[in-house]
Amino acid sequence: MPRILIVEDEDIIRSAVRKLLQHAGYEVTDAVSVEEAEGLDPDSFDLVITDLRLPGAAGTEMINRAPNTPVLIMTSYASLRSAVDSMKMGAVDYIAKPFDHDEMLAAVENILARKSSASDETTGSGDAASTSGPDSDPSEIMFGQCEPMQKVFTLIRKVAPTETTVLIQGESGTGKELAARALHLLSPRARKPLISVNCAAIPESLIESELFGHEKGAFTGAVSARTGLIEAADGGSLFLDEIGELPAEAQARLLRVLQESEIRKVGSTQSRTVDVRMIAATHRNLKAMTRTGEFREDLYYRLNVMQIRIPPLRERRADILGLARRFLKRQASKLGRPELSLSPEAMQALERYRWPGNVRELENAIERASILTDGDVITSAVLDLDSDSADEYIPETLVEGNNEQTPARDVDSSNDLSLEDYFQHFVLENQDRMSETELAQKLGISRKSLWERRQRLGIPRKKA
């Protein structure tokens, strides 16, 4: 059983990650600081997961304290540049908060599989060209037994070993990031980093600096030079999620990366060559955006070399119950209620519903029902999918008042992460058609609370 050390000073996050990994079958130990972790002999673990910002020494110190153990850095979008620097120092990967459970588990499995492969090569018992471990097939990362998803898996298997640029199309919540991870893990670049960037979550004023880096003094506040995310992905893959939100200036610079494999930092006159496999994703119609001038036509054709379309959940009705059972099993394990099950009426309700939020909405619905049900059987009434606003529903008990603090954390504190993820998904999905007042009303919070959460999660407000 792999042994994992978590170094995190926030009790909620530390507890959530510990429970998640324990339920996945890992042996987990935790610490609140680098100093405490050092007393646990960190080099004896198979993986160290550490927050970037800790009291006392920074999380990057674990790279030096455990030189023979891979280190996964947890960070917020506001600290992405520091995360890139930590990878240059020797961290194997980073994961941005808020992250969902699948993302964390996939990152851990990938790192441990790479470590196992490296050990095999050292002892001469493995084939360097082979891809082994739990992530060796897209069906191990994504769930889908219906014909449309089988076609997606077949396409991923064919495209992954190539260097072809891929554009992943699909509605929000369909699993585009999981498809990008599958493409990376099945490619020859699997042992190099996969850098994921949500273009909609980074403020427009920072996007060029985040992607390309900047020189010292390039703009007000640039007190030192920074490495960009594209350069950090050198040798690996860069996943640009929601690329339709990329500003025009950044689109022009990205086009040069695709054409010349070169980047130039903001404020620099020198270019450097990078070797990056580009994977982009969007829920918007980029072709239509080229006609309105919102998206560069030459960039669209550079990105659209190979297109993978992830079908919405309403076109995968044969997968709905299978997905629901997987999510329910995970929730039952987290809540310590292994007898949880769905009633026949609840299963019928799940199959009838249109799922405008797709797989993410289904996962949220199962999580919500698992928490609210009084017995071991989830009924259709607890799912509450018949309401006209079911796709925007959050239980009143969870958003009472401003929802700034939730005093009861006894059930499972890991749910806090999922609620923030739900908030981010809902705002990004609906802010184009709703005012700030309407968004706040639908979420059951005040406008002030909405603004504060935008700032904390790094979600930019749409320009009027």
Buried (B, 14 or more C-beta within 10 A) or exposed (E): EBEBBBBBBBEBBBBBBBBBBBBBEBEBBBBBBBBBBBEBEBEEBBBBBBBBBBEEBBBBBBBEBBEEBBBBBBBBBBBBBBBBBBBEEEBBBBBBBBBBBBBBBBBBBBBBBBBBBBEBEEEEEBEEEEBEBBBBBBBBBBBBEBEBBEBBBEBBBEBBEBEBBBBBBBBBBBBBBBBBBBBBBBBEBBBBBBBBBBBBBBEBEBBBBBBBBBBEEBEEEBEEBBBBBBBBBBEBBBBBBBBBBBEEEBBEBBBBBBEEEEBBBBBBEEEEEBEBBBBBBBBBEBEEBBEEEBBBEEBBEBBBBBEBBBBBBEBBEBBBBBBBBBBBBBBBBBBEBEEBBBBEBBBEBBEEBEBBBBBBBBBBBBBBBBBBBEEEBBBBBBBBBEEEEBBBBBEEEBBEEEBEEBEEBEEBBBBBBBBBBBBBBBBBBBBEEBEBEEBBBBBBBBEEBBEBBBEBBBBBEEEE
